[in-house]
Amino acid sequence: MGPLSRDAWAQRLGAFRASPSAFMAGPEGEDLGRDLLGDLRSEKLSEQTKVSLLALSLEYPAQLWPDVSAAEVAATSLLDTLVLLPPRPSALRRPLLLAATTALAAGGALGPTSGASCRLLPLLLGLASGSDLGRGFVPASEQRPLQATACECLRELESCKPGLLGGSLGLLRGLLGQEGPVQPLSLLLALVLRNTLVLQSRVGAGLGGLLTDKVSPTGGGPWDWTLVEKGDGRLQPQAPSWPAAEEGEGERSLTAREHSPEEARELRAAVIQLLETSYLLTPVAQAQLLWLLGWALRGLQGQPPALFKPQLVRLLGTAQLTLLHAVLALKAAFGEALFTAQDEALLLRRLTLAAQHPALPLPTHLFYLHCLLSFPENWPLGPEGEEAAPLLLGPQLCRGLLPSLLHDPMALLARLHLLCLLCAEDEEEEKGQLPSPRHYLEELLAGLRQRAALDEGPWALATVCFQASYLVSRCLAGQPTVLTPLIHGLAQLYRVRPMLASHFVDFLDQVDSELREPLKVVLRQEVVSRLGRDEALCWHLKMLAKVADGDAQSATLNFLQAAAAHCTNWDLQQGLLRVCRALLRAGVRGGLVDLLQVLARQLEDPDGRDHARLYYILLAHLAGPKLGVALGPSLAPPALASSLVAENQGFVAALMVQEAPALVRLSVGSHGVKGPLPVLKLQPEALEPIYSLELRFRVEGQLYAPLEAVHVPCLCPGRPARPLLLPLQPRCPAPARLDVHALYTTSTGLTCHAHLPPLFVNFADLFLPFPQPPGGAGLGFFEELWDSCLPEGAESRVWCPLGPQGLEGLVSQHLEPFVVVAQPPTSYYVAIHLPPNSKLLLRLEAALADGVPVALRTDDWAVLPLAGDYLRGLAAAL
């Protein structure tokens, strides 16, 4: 089929973009990648159409080239198309370079064994260096754009394979001083320098002459993948950030080795060269460059952070958020070694004043607040990782950042977070001063609760109120002077607007027990104090199902008995039964039995009556632990819409066999050679305590008779278990695979089944010895067996290689139980019984240094190939 037209490709690409997965699964999906590569060389399509095809390969490389081989073929084809372009200017060169790079990187084909990689890497480095590649490959008008594109491609490959360009550091450093695209070259050199420093420090090596070597690998020699193998592809991402918790292992190890004076001098010169060119970069590129250099030199001996000081003079007053972020990243990396106390105070004041600007867009305002909340201090107080406000950020400086009810919810919560950190340090209110941050916090929370309590008020106001309450409880945990008013305020909010019960339930699920337990007590008191009919009964029942426990049983049961008369519809009855379920799980029995009996008789809905009757039966017949399992969370989604089924899947799960991951491992030990049948010795190992273990074995086909199950009363991890003996009953002497199925009981009382990895019965596992003949009759006994194999049987000869232990070591390790006649060290006669009724006889005579000829006889011709393979493998097993 010839190339498609422009309209056909437009229709095809539109269908692909609408649903890539559906298109690739259809009849045209398999040929899409091949047709795309083929039509790129067609002269009937315009360059604009071909650029559209290449754009598709850049956006969806994983769909077009799903495996390594497809990616390799695609990259090779794209490079061939690039080489075949005429010497005139073309819009396809840059997209072809990007597409070939993307195919190798996304398809996982980049490596030393990839032919496309060995072609692409020298080509990219040659283009980046502005070399003359011959044949008019790069027209003069395209040289600079192609040079920039090649640098971007190399940066992408270096990101995928850290250390790939470590050998080209000197070449890249030399290019930075020449005419060319400054920004791509600077970012590429910074990334390669950072990766090389990290990888070399992992093995305690230095830079050597990497910074001064200017030899280009485009000369045809093999590409050096040594650094890539050291890195193993795992390095910290290149996204600027400053939390210390995000350090990688390689970055922590930069202090492992001090560079020589010459290396330190060259490294300092390279860093200064990069910093001097940073003025010419865009703000985003400058931030990336500063971050890469900062984290590369952090803690590196012999490289003073003062190298960055000229940049700080320029950047401390910047209005670009990306550069301000980079400054904070440098502060996190170097701390007081680069930033003085005056610098820190200036930076904090600038952030504080900028965050108060009234014309800031919301994202920018939130960025400044985040910088204040995560400010990297020179000497932070308290344990590492503990959240705290900067020491120099006092209430006076932050007075303009106090939250207000008029703020946007996101800004209000961010400002509230800062206020909570200030309250954590302001434990004592000084008399005669303005209201303390803690007093302001209480007034703000009261205002939020008043807005949330408004009748017909929007849910967004209630959501912000609970988000603020959660933030306060997390930041000020352990301070009763804050938590006590918060608890009483929330209880009052529920008293005024019970329909917020769902918010209270979610809030109780999120907060710590220090706030959750006293809040549950107060809310329970609010609910049970409302006896009689109430329009908010459904919300009271929802709340009581969350807060009910073994305390205040009489008050709770009195409330339920009074509410039962008003539960006339299905929703209220289900809410009432959910409270009964919560009391059951809390261990309440007494008056609950009478209540369930009343509900089982009086509820109008049959589903509710059955539900109450089930709870009564469980309460009457199950003890506490069993009852907890039966009422536990469901292990599977309910299959029916009935609330009875939905509420009691946990009880059903407790009575049914559940499929679960395997909690036991089996390994095969040495087999027994005594008795009439071969016995497989199994060694079990438990990952968790299991009980009443039953192991069932199944052999595919009719090779073996059915195997009996093996039972183990108890298995515990860490305790050695006795080996399990599995008798085998072969119907023919052949290896087999055993499928293993385990049935066991967990410590929670659930019965589970699991499939274990299969076990393999080898040919040698079937060997059994013949009865030993009387003394002195061994040779005659063997000759009698030898003659009885023919003419019905088969005979053969094989060469058995010998290891360094010789024939005597081989026989003693593998064949000693079956030796009938022995004349060490050169001759052994071996007789093996193969159940059910076959025999294998071996004559090992005239052994040489490297092997021994073995004569075989058997009465079953099917045994010969198995015996030959076994003997040839004995030397490798020694």
Secondary structure, 3 states (H helix, E strand, C coil): CCCCCHHHHHHHHHHHHHCHHHHHHCCCHHHHHHHHHHHCCCCCCCHHHHHHHHHHHHHCHHHHCCCHHHHHHHHHHHHHHHHCCCCCCCCCHHHHHHHHHHHHHHHCCCCCCCHHHHHHHHHHHHHHCCCCCCCCCCCHHHHHHHHHHHHHHHHHHHHHCCCCCHHHHHHHHHHHCCCCCHHHHHHHHHHHHHHHHHHHHHCCCCCCCCCCCCCCHHHCCCCCCHHHHHHCCCCCCCCCCCCHHHCCHHHHHHHHCCCCHHHHHHHHHHHHHHHHHHHHCCHHHHHHHHHHHHHHHCCCCCCCHHHHHHHHHHHCCCCCHHHHHHHHHHHHHHHHHCCCHHHHHHHHHHHHHHHCCCCCCHHHHHHHHHHHHCCCCCCCCCCCCCCCCCCCCCCCCCHHHCCCCCCCHHHHHHHHHHHHHHHHHCCCCCCCCCCCHHHHHHHHHHHHHHHHCCCCCCHHHHHHHHHHHHHHHHHCCCCHHHHHHHHHHHHHHHHHCHHHHHHHHHHHHHCCHHHHHHHHHHHHHHHHCCCCCCCCHHHHHHHHHHHCCCCCHHHHHHHHHHHHCCCCCHHHHHHHHHHHHHHHHCCCCHHHHHHHHHHHHHCCCHHHHHHHHHHHHHHHHCCHHHHHHHCCCCCCCCCCCCHHHHHCHHHHHHHCEEECCCCEEEEECCCECCCCCCEEEEEEEECCCEEEEEEEEEECCCCECCCCCEEEEEECCCCCCCCEEEECCECCCCCEEEEEEEEEEECCCCEEEEEEEEEEECHHHHCEECCCCCCCCHHHHHHHHHHHCCCCCEEEEEEEECCCCHHHHHHHHHHHHHEEEEECCCEEEEEEEECCCEEEEEEECCCCCCEEEEEEEECCCCHHHHHHHHHHCHHHHC
